[in-house]
Amino acid sequence: MAKKNVLFIVPYPVGMAPSQRFRVEQFFPLLRENAISYDICPFLDVNTWRLLYKNSSSIRKVWGILSGYVNRWLVFFRLHRYSLVFIHREAAPLGPPLFEWLIAKVWRKKMIYDFDDAIWIPNTSAENKPMNALKSFWKVPLICKYATIVFGGNDFLCEFAKESGARRVLYLPTVVDTEGRYGKTKSKKRDSGITIGWTGSHSTLKYLNLIVPVLKRLETEYEFRFVVIADKNPAIPLKNYMFIPWNVSTEIEDLEKMDIGLMPLTNDKWSEGKCGFKLIQYMALGIASVASPVGVNKIIITDGHDGFLCEDPDEWHTALKELILNADLRRSICENGRKRIEQKYSIISQKNVFIDALKS
């Protein structure tokens, strides 16, 4: 078999974005073990990434994006070196799928396309509104058609790819390294009561609004601390609230402060496209998980066995109350959750899907 040399075309700087880190970058050691050589080509550099969603110099942002497009065009001078091109989410953030079309139709390269959100649906927030006005959301089905293989992060995304005319679609959930960074955690010594928490980015902070009324009710009845780990402080009005700025170097340590992890979602198509990464992190680290019964959450969690699925405020209140008061229940939920991740959402459980697709 000819030696594989893969070019990974990704949107973000290496080590910065959870989607890219866990769906692409953490598989790189496996590539080396399987004698697959690779290069990675991000669109954004680190400086532009850090500026993108801040109220800072528009000129610097524009320059950073233009530099990304220049680097994309330069790729074609060395594309002949690669037997396979792997594209995560999109080759470029704005405009039509020109680069994907050139790679697949002009250069006739085998192409794997990976996506883990319903990125064909506009999801506008205050931070991304200017950028979204220039995006071509309609390009996602075309990229699915161009690709040799499409990786979808859940069944909803896989079905969309099939309906778009993809030739071959493989289900690849987002996974964690249960033998490395997400190895079995030490017993948690608690000297300051229960900590409930949530982690995410500025774009998903809106989902916390669904759970704040429940937390306010709970804090009149029980003692607990509520922690948010994110890149922006939502300043939630709770008496025992703590914000921790997200940092890749302390990510695991910060998450382990939680006894109970939350994943509230609205019931809509955008949420159906989510791959439940919060739950996967919580459960891998022995954190009891409570989530909305939306999309893949219903697949990851078996209600009452390895987590709780709650639809209305009363269900959220009941589940959180039971987990606060019952240490044995928390322990059982955590142990079952960890087993679930090891079986279905770990690198070791999905590595053959990833490696075999690159070798095929």
C-alpha positions in Angstrom: 0.0 0.0 0.0 1.3 3.5 -0.9 2.4 5.6 2.0 -0.3 8.1 3.1 0.6 11.8 3.3 -2.4 13.8 4.6 -3.0 17.6 4.6 -5.3 18.8 7.3 -7.0 22.0 6.3 -8.5 23.5 9.5 -10.1 26.8 10.5 -8.4 27.5 13.8 -4.8 27.8 15.2 -3.5 24.5 16.7 -4.6 23.9 20.3 -7.1 26.7 20.5 -10.6 25.5 19.6 -12.3 22.5 21.2 -13.9 21.2 18.0 -10.6 21.0 16.2 -8.6 19.8 19.2 -10.9 16.8 19.9 -12.0 15.9 16.4 -8.7 16.3 14.6 -5.6 17.2 16.6 -5.8 14.5 19.3 -5.7 11.8 16.6 -2.3 12.9 15.4 -0.3 10.5 17.7 -2.3 7.6 16.1 -1.3 8.8 12.7 2.4 8.6 13.6 1.8 5.1 15.1 0.3 4.0 11.7 3.1 5.5 9.6 0.8 8.2 8.2 2.6 11.5 7.7 0.7 14.8 7.8 0.8 18.5 7.8 -1.7 20.9 9.3 -2.7 24.2 7.7 -4.9 26.5 9.8 -6.8 29.4 8.3 -6.5 31.8 11.2 -3.2 32.6 13.0 -3.1 32.9 16.8 -3.2 36.7 16.9 -6.3 37.0 14.6 -8.1 34.2 16.5 -7.6 36.2 19.8 -8.9 39.4 18.2 -11.8 38.0 16.2 -14.6 38.3 18.7 -13.3 41.2 20.6 -14.0 44.9 20.2 -10.5 45.6 18.8 -8.9 46.9 15.7 -11.0 46.0 12.6 -8.0 46.6 10.4 -6.0 43.9 12.2 -8.9 41.5 11.9 -9.3 42.2 8.2 -5.6 41.8 7.6 -5.6 38.5 9.5 -8.5 37.1 7.4 -6.9 38.3 4.2 -3.6 36.5 5.2 -5.7 33.4 5.8 -6.9 33.5 2.2 -3.4 34.1 0.9 -2.2 31.0 2.8 -5.1 29.0 1.3 -4.0 29.8 -2.2 -0.4 29.0 -1.4 -1.5 25.5 -0.5 -2.0 24.7 -4.1 1.7 25.0 -4.8 2.3 21.9 -2.6 -1.0 20.0 -2.9 0.7 17.5 -5.2 2.6 16.1 -2.2 -0.6 14.8 -0.5 -2.6 11.7 -1.2 -5.5 12.9 1.0 -6.9 16.2 2.1 -8.9 16.3 5.4 -11.1 19.4 5.9 -12.6 20.2 9.3 -15.8 22.4 9.0 -14.6 24.5 6.0 -11.5 25.6 4.1 -12.3 29.3 4.4 -14.9 31.1 6.6 -16.4 33.4 3.9 -17.8 32.9 0.5 -18.5 29.8 -1.6 -16.7 26.5 -1.3 -14.1 27.4 -3.9 -11.1 25.7 -2.3 -13.1 22.5 -1.6 -14.2 22.4 -5.3 -10.7 23.0 -6.6 -9.3 20.2 -4.4 -11.9 17.7 -5.3 -12.7 18.5 -8.9 -9.6 20.1 -10.4 -6.8 18.5 -8.4 -9.0 15.4 -8.0 -7.7 14.7 -4.5 -9.4 12.3 -2.1 -11.1 14.5 0.5 -12.5 13.7 4.0 -14.9 16.3 5.3 -15.6 16.5 9.0 -18.2 18.6 10.8 -19.7 18.6 14.3 -22.4 21.3 14.2 -25.4 22.2 12.0 -23.2 24.7 10.3 -25.6 25.1 7.4 -28.0 26.9 9.7 -27.3 30.5 10.5 -26.6 30.9 14.2 -26.3 34.6 14.8 -25.1 36.3 18.0 -23.9 39.8 18.8 -20.3 38.6 18.4 -20.6 36.9 15.1 -23.3 39.0 13.3 -20.9 40.9 11.1 -19.1 37.7 10.0 -22.3 35.8 9.4 -23.5 38.4 7.0 -20.7 37.3 4.6 -20.9 33.5 5.2 -22.4 31.1 2.6 -24.3 28.6 4.7 -25.5 26.9 1.6 -22.1 25.6 0.8 -22.1 22.7 3.4 -24.2 20.3 1.3 -22.0 21.0 -1.7 -18.8 20.2 0.3 -20.6 16.9 1.4 -21.0 16.0 -2.3 -17.4 16.9 -3.2 -16.0 14.7 -0.4 -14.9 11.1 -0.7 -15.9 10.5 2.9 -17.9 12.6 5.3 -17.5 12.3 9.1 -20.6 13.4 11.0 -20.5 14.0 14.7 -24.0 12.6 15.3 -26.8 10.8 13.5 -28.6 14.1 12.7 -25.4 15.4 10.9 -24.9 12.1 9.2 -28.4 12.1 7.8 -28.0 15.6 6.5 -24.8 14.6 4.7 -26.6 11.6 3.1 -29.5 13.8 2.0 -26.9 16.2 0.5 -25.6 13.4 -1.8 -22.5 12.4 0.1 -20.9 9.2 -1.4 -19.9 7.7 1.9 -20.8 8.9 5.4 -19.3 7.7 8.6 -20.5 8.4 12.1 -17.6 9.7 14.3 -18.6 11.1 17.7 -16.4 13.6 19.4 -14.2 11.6 21.8 -11.7 12.1 24.7 -8.5 10.4 25.6 -9.6 8.2 28.5 -6.1 6.7 28.7 -4.4 10.1 28.8 -5.7 13.5 29.8 -9.1 12.1 30.7 -7.8 9.1 32.6 -9.5 8.0 35.7 -9.7 10.7 38.2 -8.7 10.6 41.8 -11.3 10.5 44.6 -12.6 14.0 45.1 -12.1 15.4 48.6 -14.8 17.9 49.4 -14.4 20.4 52.2 -16.6 23.1 50.8 -19.8 21.4 49.8 -21.3 20.7 46.4 -20.2 22.5 43.2 -22.5 22.6 40.2 -21.0 23.9 37.0 -21.1 24.6 33.3 -18.4 25.0 30.7 -18.7 26.5 27.2 -17.9 29.4 25.0 -19.3 32.9 24.5 -21.6 31.6 21.8 -23.3 29.1 24.1 -23.7 31.3 27.2 -27.3 32.0 26.1 -28.3 28.4 27.2 -27.5 29.3 30.8 -30.6 31.5 30.8 -32.7 28.3 30.7 -31.3 27.1 34.1 -30.7 30.3 36.1 -34.2 30.4 37.5 -33.9 26.8 38.8 -30.5 27.6 40.4 -32.0 30.7 42.1 -34.7 28.5 43.5 -32.2 25.9 44.6 -30.0 28.3 46.4 -32.8 29.3 48.7 -33.1 25.6 49.8 -29.5 24.2 49.7 -25.9 25.3 49.9 -23.9 24.9 46.7 -21.4 26.8 44.6 -22.1 27.5 40.9 -19.0 27.6 38.6 -18.9 28.8 35.0 -15.7 28.0 32.9 -15.8 30.1 29.7 -14.0 32.7 27.6 -16.5 35.4 28.8 -18.0 36.0 32.2 -21.8 36.0 32.2 -21.9 37.4 35.7 -24.8 35.2 36.9 -26.6 36.7 39.9 -26.2 33.9 42.4 -24.8 34.3 45.9 -22.1 31.6 45.5 -21.1 32.2 41.9 -17.6 31.7 40.6 -16.2 32.4 37.1 -13.1 30.7 35.8 -11.5 31.9 32.6 -11.1 29.0 30.2 -7.4 27.9 29.9 -6.3 24.9 28.0 -3.5 24.2 30.5 -5.9 24.1 33.5 -8.9 22.8 31.6 -9.1 19.4 33.4 -8.2 20.8 36.8 -10.9 23.4 36.5 -13.6 20.9 35.4 -12.7 18.6 38.3 -14.0 21.3 40.7 -17.5 20.3 39.7 -19.6 17.6 41.3 -22.5 18.1 38.9 -22.2 19.4 35.3 -25.1 21.0 33.3 -25.9 21.0 29.6 -29.2 22.9 29.1 -30.3 23.4 25.4 -33.2 24.8 23.5 -35.1 22.3 21.4 -34.3 23.4 17.8 -32.4 22.3 14.7 -29.2 24.0 15.7 -29.2 22.2 19.1 -29.9 18.9 17.3 -26.6 19.4 15.5 -24.6 19.5 18.7 -22.4 16.6 19.6 -22.7 16.7 23.4 -19.1 17.5 24.1 -19.9 19.0 27.5 -21.5 15.8 28.6 -18.6 13.7 27.3 -16.1 15.8 29.3 -18.2 15.7 32.4 -18.9 12.0 32.3 -15.3 11.1 31.5 -14.1 13.1 34.6 -16.6 11.5 37.0 -19.0 14.5 37.1 -22.7 13.7 37.4 -24.4 15.1 34.3 -27.8 16.8 33.9 -28.9 17.8 30.4 -31.9 18.8 28.2 -33.3 15.8 26.3 -32.3 17.3 22.9 -30.5 15.7 20.0 -27.5 13.6 20.9 -27.9 14.2 24.6 -30.6 11.5 24.5 -28.1 9.1 23.0 -25.2 9.8 25.3 -27.3 9.7 28.6 -29.5 6.9 29.8 -31.8 8.8 32.1 -31.4 7.9 35.7 -28.5 5.5 35.0 -25.5 7.6 33.9 -27.1 11.0 34.0 -30.4 12.8 34.1 -32.4 14.3 31.2 -34.7 17.1 32.3 -37.3 18.9 30.1 -38.9 21.5 32.4 -37.8 23.5 35.4 -39.5 21.1 37.9 -37.6 18.2 36.4 -34.3 20.1 36.6 -35.0 21.1 40.2 -35.8 17.5 41.2 -32.7 16.0 39.5 -30.4 18.6 41.0 -32.0 18.3 44.5 -31.5 14.5 44.4 -27.8 14.8 43.3 -27.1 17.5 46.0 -28.6 15.4 48.8 -27.6 11.9 47.8 -23.9 11.1 47.7 -24.4 7.5 46.8 -26.6 8.5 43.8 -23.9 10.9 42.6 -21.3 8.2 42.9 -23.3 5.7 41.0 -24.2 8.2 38.2 -20.5 9.1 37.9 -19.2 5.5 37.7 -21.8 4.6 35.1 -21.1 7.8 33.1 -17.4 7.0 33.0 -18.1 3.5 31.7 -20.3 4.9 29.0 -17.6 7.2 27.8 -15.0 4.5 27.8 -17.3 2.3 25.7 -18.5 4.8 23.1 -16.9 8.2 23.3 -13.2 7.4 23.9 -10.3 7.5 21.4 -9.7 3.8 21.8 -13.4 3.1 20.9 -13.3 5.1 17.7 -9.7 5.1 16.5 -10.3 2.4 13.9 -13.0 4.5 12.3 -10.6 7.4 11.9 -7.5 5.5 10.9 -9.3 3.1 8.5 -10.9 6.1 6.7 -7.5 7.7 6.1 -6.0 4.5 4.9 -8.8 3.5 2.6 
